[in-house]
Amino acid sequence: MNNSDPDNGQDWVEDARNELSGMLKEGMEHPSTKPVLTGAAVGAVGAMLLPVITWPVGLAAGAGYMLYRRIKR
């Protein structure tokens, strides 16, 4: 497998690590923080409406989805 392949999973993991590190260092000033927190809130509210999913799972799913969207731009 070629390491420079754009679909390589390791690149995504490294991008996520860098993005999360930036969010932790810069806090609300980082451009990804607000969308990720909004996604977490939407996921938690959506999970409260669904009887099968608990709010922590919805929160994590919403935050993860928004982080993925921010990284894959």
C-alpha positions as MATLAB code, in Angstrom:
seq = 'MNNSDPDNGQDWVEDARNELSGMLKEGMEHPSTKPVLTGAAVGAVGAMLLPVITWPVGLAAGAGYMLYRRIKR';
ca = [
       0.000    0.000    0.000;
       1.313    3.414   -0.922;
       1.618    5.789    2.067;
       0.945    8.844   -0.106;
      -2.481    7.465   -1.110;
      -5.112   10.133   -0.236;
      -7.533    7.423    0.953;
      -5.001    6.044    3.406;
      -6.574    5.739    6.886;
      -3.415    6.936    8.613;
      -3.684   10.346    6.959;
      -7.189   10.738    8.381;
      -6.025    9.706   11.840;
      -3.161   12.211   11.709;
      -5.500   14.961   10.480;
      -7.952   14.207   13.297;
      -5.154   14.255   15.863;
      -3.898   17.614   14.584;
      -7.417   19.077   14.501;
      -8.221   17.928   18.040;
      -4.880   19.208   19.292;
      -5.572   22.604   17.745;
      -9.044   22.676   19.269;
      -7.642   21.890   22.713;
      -4.915   24.528   22.455;
      -6.995   27.341   20.948;
     -10.353   26.596   22.559;
     -13.287   28.548   21.140;
     -10.944   30.528   18.853;
     -10.277   27.451   16.713;
     -12.497   27.371   13.606;
     -13.603   23.763   14.224;
     -14.631   24.095   17.861;
     -18.045   25.707   17.376;
     -19.234   23.387   14.571;
     -18.121   20.306   16.510;
     -19.872   21.492   19.690;
     -23.002   22.273   17.667;
     -22.897   18.788   16.148;
     -22.546   17.303   19.624;
     -25.587   19.235   20.856;
     -27.683   18.252   17.835;
     -26.666   14.617   18.277;
     -27.581   14.651   21.977;
     -30.995   16.207   21.308;
     -31.632   13.780   18.459;
     -30.732   10.856   20.703;
     -33.194   12.049   23.352;
     -35.944   11.789   20.745;
     -34.971    8.234   19.802;
     -35.734    5.590   22.426;
     -32.930    3.264   21.306;
     -29.967    5.651   21.586;
     -28.794    7.319   24.799;
     -27.762   10.971   24.799;
     -24.030   10.291   25.352;
     -23.979    8.126   22.230;
     -25.790   10.837   20.278;
     -23.411   13.470   21.608;
     -20.353   11.462   20.551;
     -21.865   10.618   17.169;
     -22.772   14.248   16.441;
     -19.353   15.534   17.461;
     -17.599   12.787   15.517;
     -19.623   13.466   12.390;
     -18.900   17.202   12.448;
     -15.201   16.605   13.131;
     -15.105   14.195   10.181;
     -16.773   16.785    7.932;
     -14.277   19.464    9.034;
     -11.298   17.201    8.334;
     -12.500   15.908    4.966;
     -13.021   19.392    3.449;
];
